[in-house]
Amino acid sequence: MSTNQESLSSCGVRWLLTDEERTSIATLLAVEEPTISHISGNIMNRARTTCTGCGKHSRLDDMVHNAVEAGIHSSAFVLNVLVNGPHAKSPAHGLRCSRCDSEYEGLWSWHEDTHIWTT
């Protein structure tokens, strides 16, 4: 299985959004897929990793699931960040698998050089 990511010269890792991931995010945010169809990926501080519980690679839909399902952010807020890019540096935090709820190892955050993810 491809990990759908690429290392950037700025030391971040671009997670390339898959169709499956996009569908999952649209469902989580209760929006039509065309609303987020222009999003090609996001820039993270580290490479994707594999869930020790179910084998799924860490994905942007895990972050969306964690934020919305835990009530950390509203769907509208998350959608705004996805469409317009991060507005500020975000603290690193734990990440749980949206499929089996196992915790991925380590801490996760957007890359410090925040910019629109559609490029």
C-alpha positions in Angstrom: 0.0 0.0 0.0 1.3 3.4 -0.9 1.7 5.9 1.9 0.7 8.8 -0.3 3.2 11.3 1.0 6.2 13.3 -0.1 9.0 14.9 1.8 9.4 18.6 1.3 12.6 20.6 1.2 11.2 22.7 4.1 11.5 19.5 6.2 7.7 19.0 6.4 5.9 16.0 4.9 3.0 16.6 2.5 0.3 14.0 3.0 -1.4 13.5 -0.4 -5.1 13.2 0.0 -6.6 10.0 -1.4 -10.2 9.7 -2.8 -11.1 7.4 0.2 -9.8 10.0 2.6 -11.7 12.8 0.9 -14.9 10.8 1.0 -14.4 10.1 4.7 -13.7 13.7 5.5 -16.8 14.9 3.6 -18.9 12.4 5.5 -17.4 13.4 8.9 -18.1 17.1 8.1 -21.5 16.4 6.5 -20.6 18.3 3.3 -20.7 17.3 -0.4 -17.4 16.1 -1.7 -17.1 19.0 -4.3 -16.8 21.3 -1.3 -13.3 19.9 -0.6 -12.4 18.5 -4.0 -9.7 21.1 -4.5 -7.8 20.0 -1.4 -4.8 17.9 -2.6 -3.1 17.4 0.8 -1.8 18.9 3.9 1.7 19.6 5.4 2.6 17.8 8.6 5.6 17.7 10.9 6.2 14.0 10.3 5.5 11.1 7.9 2.4 9.0 8.0 2.7 6.0 10.2 0.8 2.7 10.5 -1.8 2.0 13.2 -0.7 -0.9 15.4 -4.4 -1.8 16.0 -5.7 -2.2 12.4 -2.8 -1.4 10.0 -4.3 1.8 8.5 -1.9 4.6 7.7 -2.4 7.8 9.6 -4.5 10.2 7.5 -6.1 13.7 7.5 -9.4 12.0 8.2 -8.0 10.8 11.5 -7.3 14.4 12.5 -10.8 15.5 11.4 -12.4 12.7 13.2 -10.4 13.4 16.4 -11.2 17.1 16.3 -15.0 16.8 15.5 -15.9 13.6 17.4 -14.1 14.8 20.6 -15.8 18.2 20.4 -12.4 20.0 20.2 -13.5 21.9 17.1 -16.8 22.4 15.3 -17.3 21.0 11.8 -17.5 24.5 10.5 -14.1 25.4 12.0 -12.5 22.3 10.6 -14.0 22.9 7.2 -12.7 26.4 7.2 -9.1 25.2 8.0 -9.3 22.6 5.3 -10.5 25.0 2.7 -8.4 28.0 3.6 -5.4 26.4 5.3 -4.3 26.7 9.0 -4.6 30.1 10.5 -1.9 29.8 13.1 0.6 27.4 14.6 -1.2 24.5 16.3 0.3 22.6 19.3 1.4 19.0 18.7 -1.1 16.5 20.0 -1.9 12.8 20.1 -3.8 11.2 17.2 -6.2 8.3 17.3 -7.1 6.0 14.4 -10.6 6.8 13.1 -11.1 3.1 12.2 -10.2 1.3 15.4 -9.5 4.1 18.0 -6.0 3.0 18.7 -3.5 5.8 19.4 -0.8 6.4 16.9 2.7 6.8 18.4 4.1 10.2 18.9 2.8 13.7 18.6 1.3 15.3 15.5 1.1 18.9 14.2 0.8 21.0 11.1 4.2 22.0 9.7 5.3 25.4 11.2 5.4 26.9 7.7 1.6 27.1 7.4 0.3 27.9 3.9 -2.6 27.0 1.8 -2.6 23.2 1.2 -4.1 23.3 -2.3 -0.8 24.2 -3.9 
